[in-house]
């Protein structure tokens, strides 16, 4: 299978040997070379089995969603994009983000799995799609679409993907961020194109050949009539949506994860392009929530003053829900803080953004690490000693001198999503070079991560399918466990922690645990097209009733990718060189990047930046309306001029 040549991919994208990234990710090892370096036959066989599963899941989405979309007329007569998720039981698609989420989410997984033909076809389709002309959830759009583009660029070095990522991020800043009265972004907004990007920022030019003739030539090459028309239609729709949303008072609340999980993607993009606006936006959010958590109102919540204010005392656990319009946290009820849903990626990014930047960590990032250390201390060390206690987020069991720690919230509630915590703890302890950030010893922290991993495994091993339930409730007095949601939704958090624990310890038992999960996926979740979720992890009947008609985009992006990388050599996307976003998109740590001698982040781009191929029929209607309005105005002007002329003659 051929390895894609990014130069050939860009044959219609002439940069005249001028690439504008400030930092360039070096190439990664190809899948065939990686496979050849594996001498253990069992490891090689299991790796190829996981690759085959990735191909099966992708082919289901491709044949059901992408192929019909490419051959339909909806790209000319409509504004819809391919469906976000596959529904395997009915051979249909589910649209909830309106952005072809699985397509963007799967790009780097296809590349890392060596499915290069599928990857090339997917990239070509991605680059032909417009921005979604529909309100999208800002947080989900960032981690899946922007993160997917940056992850694919990192592993392939295809600069077209970086251009698209910058285009997308500009639309987010101009939409969800700009339309908010505080620094916290709106939960939903329309990602509309920024008009300046359509013609390549003619004023951003540090080359000597920026004469008027060259500008005129670039204008003609970059801008098509449909680009401007589509962009104006899109922006008018966005303005109408925001007007209606604000008049009706919709989407004024957002979760901590929803407002605070932009640090990795935005910081990485700033260092790739030299544009500091992205990192500044995410840093402002961190300072803001640190300043105002716990219902504090001693400082102004004004956007204009946030950069001049001091965070003061670093805080750990932060309120889960926020009013975007006022900047006030909603501290109502006993469950105002938590490491689970609604908060998870905010805490995850505190340590991961520092790992991404090390050793060039700025003052604001040091504050993030200190906040992360307080989160760990407040969550797991509630006693006076240096050992983990049965505190706010952990429940321990001792059986025959063996400790099992379950990641729980509020002392009793276990969610599968919390199984990301042991991996986060091990990652921060093993791969952040400044180990003094923690208040506890490395041995204690690694033991905590291992015990929490074993707790997650126990929830898997005690089911009939060997797959973990979504939600449990522990009762400490009688040690009773109540199943609150026995479904399995192809979630990645457990295998994510297995991946980090294996890379951190090189203990083969974590590979064996991952293989148990993979075998269960193949036995109970695999379907004719793709994979399905399960209604009950305690039912081994392989019938349609126990299946849920969904294959979320994160299954290929995270679950299968982590399984693949567990069985890959440790230097294949090594954790000492890469850091993974909350959606498992790999970003290179900055110390591994090569500096582009010509790239200050503001050099001239010679090719078309991004086309906006939105619903050509709408563009034609828009232009016709503009022509009719111009005709009416000119006709009335001529009529008035004629009347004035007759009056003068009389």
C-alpha positions in Angstrom: 0.0 0.0 0.0 1.6 3.3 -1.0 2.5 5.9 1.5 0.9 9.2 0.5 3.3 11.9 -0.9 2.1 15.2 0.5 3.9 17.0 -2.3 1.8 15.2 -4.8 -1.3 15.8 -2.7 -0.5 19.5 -3.0 0.2 19.6 -6.7 -2.7 22.1 -7.2 -1.6 24.1 -4.2 1.5 25.9 -5.3 3.3 27.6 -2.5 6.4 28.3 -4.6 8.4 26.5 -1.9 7.1 28.9 0.7 5.5 27.3 3.7 4.1 29.7 6.3 4.2 27.7 9.5 6.5 29.0 12.2 7.2 25.4 13.4 7.0 22.3 11.2 6.3 18.8 12.6 9.0 16.3 11.3 7.7 13.2 9.5 6.7 10.1 11.6 7.6 6.5 10.9 5.5 4.9 8.2 3.2 2.0 9.2 5.0 -0.5 7.0 8.3 0.4 8.6 6.8 0.3 12.0 5.3 -3.1 11.3 8.6 -4.4 10.0 10.3 -3.4 13.3 8.1 -5.7 15.3 9.7 -9.1 15.8 7.1 -10.6 18.1 4.6 -12.6 16.0 1.8 -12.2 18.5 2.2 -8.5 18.8 2.3 -8.2 15.0 -0.8 -10.4 14.6 -2.8 -8.4 17.1 -1.8 -5.1 15.6 -3.0 -6.2 12.2 -6.3 -7.4 13.7 -6.9 -3.9 15.2 -5.9 -2.3 11.8 -8.5 -4.6 10.2 -11.2 -3.4 12.7 -10.3 0.3 11.9 -10.8 -0.5 8.2 -14.1 -2.2 8.9 -15.5 0.7 11.0 -14.3 3.3 8.4 -15.7 1.4 5.4 -19.1 1.3 7.1 -19.2 5.1 7.5 -17.7 5.6 4.0 -20.1 3.3 2.2 -23.2 4.4 4.1 -22.6 8.2 4.5 -19.7 9.5 2.3 -20.2 7.7 -1.0 -24.0 8.6 -1.3 -23.2 12.2 -0.3 -20.5 12.6 -3.0 -22.8 11.3 -5.7 -25.9 13.3 -4.6 -27.1 16.7 -5.7 -27.2 18.0 -2.1 -23.8 19.7 -2.5 -25.3 22.0 -5.1 -28.9 22.4 -3.9 -28.4 22.2 -0.2 -26.3 23.3 2.7 -25.9 20.0 4.6 -22.7 18.2 5.2 -22.3 14.4 5.5 -23.8 12.9 8.6 -21.7 13.0 11.8 -22.1 9.4 13.0 -23.0 6.1 11.5 -26.2 4.2 12.4 -25.1 0.6 11.5 -28.4 -1.2 12.2 -30.4 1.0 9.7 -27.6 1.9 7.3 -28.3 5.6 7.9 -26.5 8.5 9.4 -27.0 10.6 12.6 -26.5 14.4 12.3 -26.0 16.3 15.5 -22.9 18.5 15.0 -23.7 19.2 11.3 -20.0 18.9 10.5 -19.3 15.4 9.3 -17.7 14.6 12.7 -16.5 11.1 11.9 -14.8 12.2 8.7 -12.7 14.8 10.5 -12.3 12.7 13.6 -10.9 9.7 11.8 -8.2 11.4 9.6 -5.2 10.8 11.8 -6.4 7.3 12.8 -6.5 6.3 9.2 -3.0 7.6 8.7 -1.5 6.0 11.8 -3.2 2.6 10.8 -1.5 2.7 7.4 -4.8 3.0 5.5 -3.2 5.6 3.2 -5.7 5.2 0.3 -8.6 5.8 2.6 -6.8 8.7 4.2 -6.1 10.4 0.9 -9.7 10.1 -0.2 -10.9 11.4 3.1 -8.6 14.4 3.0 -9.7 15.3 -0.5 -13.3 15.3 0.6 -12.5 17.3 3.7 -10.9 20.0 1.7 -13.9 20.3 -0.6 -16.4 20.8 2.2 -17.7 24.2 3.4 -18.1 25.3 6.9 -21.4 24.1 8.4 -24.2 26.5 7.7 -25.9 25.5 10.9 -25.4 26.3 14.6 -22.8 23.9 16.1 -21.7 23.1 19.6 -18.5 25.1 20.1 -16.7 22.7 22.3 -17.5 19.6 20.2 -16.6 21.4 17.0 -13.2 22.4 18.4 -12.2 19.0 19.7 -13.5 17.0 16.7 -13.1 19.3 13.6 -10.2 21.7 14.6 -8.5 18.9 16.6 -9.0 16.5 13.7 -7.4 18.8 11.2 -4.4 19.6 13.5 -3.9 15.9 14.3 -3.9 15.0 10.6 -1.5 17.8 9.8 0.8 16.7 12.6 1.2 13.1 11.3 1.1 13.9 7.6 2.6 17.5 7.3 0.1 18.3 4.6 0.0 22.1 4.9 -3.5 22.3 3.3 -4.9 20.9 6.6 -3.1 23.6 8.6 -4.6 26.3 6.3 -8.1 24.8 6.9 -7.5 24.5 10.7 -6.6 28.2 10.7 -9.7 29.0 8.7 -11.9 27.1 11.1 -10.3 28.7 14.2 -10.8 32.1 12.8 -14.5 31.3 12.3 -14.7 30.2 15.9 -13.1 33.4 17.2 -15.3 35.5 15.0 -18.4 33.6 16.1 -18.7 31.9 19.5 -16.0 34.0 21.1 -16.8 37.4 19.6 -20.5 37.2 20.2 -20.1 36.6 23.9 -20.1 39.5 26.3 -17.5 37.8 28.4 -14.3 35.9 27.5 -16.3 32.6 27.8 -17.5 31.4 24.4 -21.1 30.7 23.6 -22.3 27.1 23.8 -23.7 27.2 20.2 -22.8 29.4 17.3 -22.4 29.4 13.5 -18.9 29.0 12.3 -18.9 31.5 9.4 -16.0 32.3 7.1 -13.9 35.3 7.8 -13.9 37.3 4.6 -10.3 38.3 4.8 -9.2 34.7 4.7 -10.8 34.2 1.3 -8.2 36.2 -0.5 -5.2 35.2 1.6 -4.6 38.3 3.7 -3.0 40.4 1.0 -1.7 42.9 3.6 0.1 40.2 5.6 3.2 40.0 3.4 6.8 40.0 4.4 8.2 39.2 0.9 9.9 41.6 -1.3 7.8 40.8 -4.4 4.6 42.4 -3.0 4.0 44.8 -5.9 0.6 45.8 -7.1 0.7 43.5 -10.2 1.5 40.5 -8.0 -1.4 41.4 -5.7 -3.8 41.7 -8.6 -2.6 38.4 -10.0 -3.1 36.7 -6.6 -6.6 38.2 -6.3 -7.6 36.7 -9.6 -6.2 33.3 -8.7 -7.6 33.1 -5.2 -11.1 34.4 -5.3 -14.0 32.8 -7.2 -17.4 34.5 -7.6 -19.0 31.7 -5.5 -16.5 32.2 -2.6 -17.6 35.7 -1.9 -21.3 35.0 -2.5 -21.2 31.9 -0.3 -19.4 33.8 2.5 -21.8 36.7 2.5 -24.8 34.3 2.6 -23.2 32.4 5.4 -22.4 35.5 7.4 -25.9 36.9 7.0 -27.3 33.6 8.2 -25.0 33.7 11.2 -26.0 37.3 12.1 -29.7 36.3 11.9 -29.1 33.3 14.1 -27.3 35.3 16.7 -30.0 38.0 16.7 -32.7 35.3 17.3 -30.7 33.4 19.9 -30.0 36.6 21.9 -33.6 37.9 21.7 -34.9 34.5 22.9 -32.2 34.1 25.6 -31.0 30.7 24.4 -27.8 29.0 25.2 -26.7 31.4 27.9 -25.2 28.6 30.0 -22.2 26.4 29.4 -20.2 23.7 31.2 -16.6 24.1 32.5 -15.4 21.8 29.8 -17.5 23.7 27.2 -15.8 27.0 28.0 -12.4 25.8 29.1 -11.2 23.1 26.8 -9.4 25.0 24.0 -5.9 25.2 25.4 -4.3 22.4 23.5 -5.7 23.1 20.0 -5.4 26.9 20.3 -1.9 26.9 21.8 -0.7 24.5 19.1 -2.2 26.6 16.4 -0.6 29.7 17.7 2.8 28.2 17.7 2.3 26.7 14.2 1.1 30.0 12.7 2.7 32.7 14.9 -0.7 34.1 15.5 -1.0 34.6 19.3 -4.8 35.3 19.3 -5.7 31.7 19.7 -3.5 31.0 22.8 -4.5 34.3 24.2 -8.2 33.4 24.0 -7.7 30.1 25.9 -5.4 31.8 28.5 -8.0 34.5 29.1 -10.6 31.8 29.9 -8.3 30.1 32.4 -7.6 33.4 34.2 -11.3 34.2 34.1 -12.6 31.0 35.7 -9.8 31.1 38.3 -10.8 34.6 39.3 -14.5 34.0 39.5 -15.0 30.4 40.6 -16.8 29.8 43.9 -19.3 32.6 43.3 -16.6 35.3 43.8 -17.5 38.8 42.4 -14.8 41.0 43.9 -13.4 41.8 40.5 -15.0 43.1 37.3 -16.0 40.4 34.8 -15.5 42.8 31.9 -13.7 41.4 28.9 -11.6 44.5 28.6 -10.1 44.1 32.0 -9.3 40.4 32.2 -5.8 40.8 30.8 -5.0 43.4 33.5 -6.2 41.3 36.4 -4.2 39.0 38.6 -5.5 35.5 39.1 -4.3 35.7 42.7 -4.6 32.5 44.7 -4.4 29.5 42.4 -7.6 27.3 42.7 -8.0 23.7 42.0 -11.5 22.4 41.6 -13.7 24.8 39.6 -17.5 25.2 39.4 -19.0 23.0 36.7 -21.7 25.3 35.2 -21.3 29.0 34.1 -23.5 31.8 32.9 -21.8 33.0 29.8 -23.6 36.3 29.7 -22.7 37.4 33.2 -19.6 35.3 33.9 -21.1 34.0 37.1 -20.6 30.3 38.1 -23.9 28.5 38.9 -23.0 27.2 42.4 -26.3 25.5 43.2 -26.6 22.1 44.9 -24.1 19.7 46.3 -22.7 18.6 42.9 -21.1 21.9 41.8 -17.6 20.4 41.2 -16.4 17.2 39.7 -13.9 15.5 37.5 -16.5 13.8 35.2 -18.8 15.0 32.5 -18.9 18.7 32.1 -15.5 19.2 33.6 -13.2 16.4 32.5 -11.2 18.0 29.6 -10.7 21.3 31.4 -8.6 19.5 34.1 -7.0 17.2 31.5 -5.8 20.3 29.6 -4.2 21.9 32.6 -1.3 19.4 32.6 -1.4 18.5 28.9 -0.9 22.1 27.7 2.3 22.3 29.9 3.5 19.0 28.4 2.9 20.4 24.9 5.0 23.5 25.6 7.8 22.1 27.8 10.4 23.2 28.4 9.3 26.6 27.1 6.5 26.9 29.7 5.2 30.5 30.2 4.0 32.0 33.4 0.4 31.3 32.7 1.1 27.7 32.0 3.0 27.3 35.3 -0.3 28.5 37.0 -2.2 25.9 35.1 0.2 23.2 36.4 -0.2 24.5 40.0 -4.0 24.4 39.5 -3.7 20.8 38.3 -1.7 19.9 41.4 -4.3 21.3 43.6 -7.0 19.4 41.7 -5.2 16.1 42.4 -4.6 17.0 46.0 -8.2 18.1 46.7 -9.6 15.1 44.9 -7.6 12.2 46.3 -5.7 13.3 49.4 -8.3 14.6 51.9 -6.5 13.3 54.9 -3.4 14.7 56.6 -1.1 11.9 55.5 0.6 11.6 52.1 -1.4 8.5 51.1 -4.5 8.6 48.9 -7.6 8.5 51.0 -11.2 7.6 50.4 -12.0 11.2 49.6 -14.3 13.1 47.3 -13.5 11.2 44.1 -12.1 7.8 45.1 -13.5 4.7 46.8 -11.1 2.1 47.9 -11.5 -1.6 48.7 -9.0 -3.8 50.4 -9.2 -7.5 49.7 -6.3 -9.8 50.7 -3.9 -6.8 51.0 -4.9 -5.8 47.5 -6.1 -2.2 46.9 -8.7 -1.4 44.3 -9.6 2.2 43.8 -12.7 3.2 41.8 -12.8 6.7 40.4 -16.1 8.1 41.7 -17.8 11.4 42.2 -19.5 12.7 45.3 -18.3 9.7 47.2 -20.4 7.1 45.5 -21.1 7.7 41.8 -19.0 5.9 39.2 -19.1 7.0 35.6 -17.2 5.2 32.8 -16.0 8.6 31.6 -14.0 9.0 34.9 -11.6 6.2 33.8 -9.6 8.8 32.0 -8.3 10.0 35.4 -5.6 7.2 36.0 -4.1 7.9 32.6 -4.1 11.7 33.3 -2.3 11.1 36.7 0.3 8.8 35.1 0.9 11.2 32.2 1.5 14.2 34.4 3.8 12.3 36.7 5.8 10.5 34.0 6.0 12.9 31.1 6.0 16.4 32.7 9.7 17.1 33.3 9.2 19.5 36.2 8.2 16.9 38.8 8.1 19.4 41.6 4.6 20.4 40.5 3.1 17.6 42.6 2.6 17.7 46.4 3.2 14.0 46.7 5.9 11.5 45.7 6.1 10.0 42.3 5.7 6.5 43.7 2.5 7.5 45.5 1.1 9.1 42.3 1.9 6.1 40.1 0.4 3.7 42.6 -2.8 5.8 42.6 -2.9 5.6 38.8 -2.4 1.9 38.8 -5.0 1.2 41.5 -7.6 3.4 39.7 -6.9 1.5 36.5 -7.5 -1.8 38.3 -10.8 -0.3 39.6 -11.9 0.4 36.1 -10.9 -3.0 34.9 -13.0 -4.6 37.7 -16.1 -2.9 36.4 -15.3 -4.6 33.1 -14.5 -8.1 34.4 -17.7 -8.3 36.5 -20.0 -8.2 33.4 -21.0 -11.0 31.1 -19.6 -9.2 28.1 -16.3 -8.1 29.7 -17.3 -4.5 28.7 -17.8 -1.8 31.3 -21.1 -0.2 32.2 -21.8 3.5 31.8 -22.8 4.3 35.4 -22.7 2.6 38.8 -23.6 3.6 42.3 -21.6 2.4 45.3 -23.0 2.1 48.8 -20.2 2.0 51.4 -22.1 0.6 54.3 -23.2 -2.7 52.8 -20.7 -2.6 49.9 -23.6 -2.9 47.5 -23.2 -1.8 43.9 -26.3 -0.6 42.0 -26.3 -0.4 38.2 -27.7 3.0 37.1 -26.9 2.6 33.4 -25.7 -0.8 32.2 -25.1 0.2 28.6 -21.8 0.3 26.8 -21.3 3.2 24.3 -17.9 2.2 22.7 -16.3 4.6 25.2 -12.5 5.1 25.1 -11.5 6.3 28.6 -10.5 2.9 30.0 -8.3 1.9 27.0 -6.9 5.5 27.0 -5.6 4.9 30.5 -4.4 1.4 29.6 -2.4 3.1 26.7 -0.8 5.6 29.1 -0.1 3.1 31.8 1.6 0.7 29.3 3.7 3.4 27.8 4.6 4.7 31.3 5.5 1.3 32.9 6.1 -1.1 29.9 4.1 -3.7 31.9 2.7 -6.2 29.5 -0.4 -6.8 31.7 -1.9 -3.5 30.3 -1.6 -4.9 26.8 -3.4 -8.0 27.9 -6.1 -6.0 29.4 -6.5 -4.0 26.2 -6.7 -7.2 24.2 -9.6 -8.5 26.4 -11.5 -5.3 25.5 -10.8 -5.7 21.8 -12.0 -9.3 21.8 -15.2 -8.3 23.4 -15.7 -5.5 20.9 -15.3 -8.0 18.1 -17.6 -10.5 19.7 -20.5 -8.3 20.9 -20.3 -4.9 19.1 -19.1 -5.7 15.6 -21.8 -5.5 12.9 -22.2 -5.9 9.2 -21.4 -2.2 8.8 -19.3 -0.8 11.6 -19.8 -1.3 15.3 -22.8 -0.8 17.6 -23.2 0.2 21.2 -24.9 -2.1 23.7 -28.0 -1.7 25.8 -26.7 -4.0 28.5 -23.2 -5.3 29.3 -24.8 -8.2 31.1 -26.5 -9.6 28.0 -24.5 -12.0 25.8 -27.3 -12.5 23.4 -26.0 -11.4 20.0 -29.3 -10.0 18.8 -30.5 -6.7 17.5 -32.5 -5.8 20.6 -29.4 -5.5 22.7 -27.7 -3.3 20.2 -28.0 0.5 20.0 -28.1 2.0 16.6 -25.0 4.3 16.9 -21.3 4.3 16.2 -20.0 7.7 17.7 -17.2 9.4 15.9 -14.9 9.0 19.0 -14.9 5.2 18.5 -12.5 5.4 15.5 -10.8 8.6 16.8 -10.1 7.3 20.3 -11.1 3.8 21.2 -9.6 2.0 18.2 -6.6 4.4 17.9 -5.6 3.8 21.5 -5.9 0.0 21.0 -3.7 0.3 17.9 -1.1 2.3 19.7 -1.0 0.0 22.7 0.3 -2.7 20.4 2.6 -0.4 18.3 6.2 0.1 19.4 6.6 2.6 22.1 8.5 5.0 19.8 5.5 5.1 17.4 3.8 8.3 18.5 5.8 8.2 21.7 4.5 10.1 24.7 7.8 11.8 25.1 7.2 13.5 21.7 3.5 13.8 21.4 0.5 14.8 23.6 -3.1 13.7 22.8 -6.1 16.0 22.9 -9.2 15.0 24.7 -10.4 13.5 21.4 -7.1 11.6 21.0 -5.6 13.7 18.2 -1.8 13.6 18.5 0.0 17.0 18.6 3.8 17.3 18.6 5.5 18.6 21.7 7.1 21.9 20.7 10.7 20.8 21.6 10.4 18.1 18.8 9.4 20.6 16.1 11.7 21.9 13.5 11.8 25.6 13.0 10.9 26.9 9.6 13.6 29.5 8.7 11.2 31.4 6.4 8.1 31.0 8.6 7.4 33.8 11.0 3.8 33.0 10.8 3.1 36.0 8.6 4.7 35.1 5.3 2.8 35.4 2.1 0.6 32.4 1.1 0.9 31.9 -2.7 -2.1 29.5 -3.3 -5.8 29.6 -2.7 -6.4 29.7 1.0 -9.9 28.1 1.4 -12.8 28.0 -1.0 -16.2 28.3 0.5 -18.2 26.0 -1.8 -21.5 26.5 0.0 -24.8 25.7 -1.8 -24.2 27.1 -5.2 -27.9 27.5 -5.8 -28.1 29.8 -2.8 -25.2 31.9 -4.1 -27.0 32.3 -7.4 -30.2 33.3 -5.6 -28.1 35.8 -3.5 -26.5 37.3 -6.6 -29.9 37.6 -8.3 -31.3 39.4 -5.3 -28.4 41.8 -5.3 -28.8 42.5 -9.0 -32.6 43.0 -8.6 -32.0 45.4 -5.7 -29.4 47.3 -7.7 -31.7 47.5 -10.7 -34.6 48.8 -8.5 -32.4 51.4 -6.9 -30.9 52.5 -10.2 -34.4 52.7 -11.8 -35.8 54.8 -8.9 -32.7 57.0 -9.0 -33.2 57.6 -12.8 -36.9 58.3 -12.3 -36.1 60.8 -9.6 -33.4 62.4 -11.7 -35.8 62.6 -14.7 -38.5 64.3 -12.5 -36.0 66.9 -11.2 -34.9 67.6 -14.7 -38.5 68.2 -15.9 -39.2 70.5 -12.9 -36.2 72.6 -13.8 -37.4 72.9 -17.5 -40.8 74.0 -16.3 
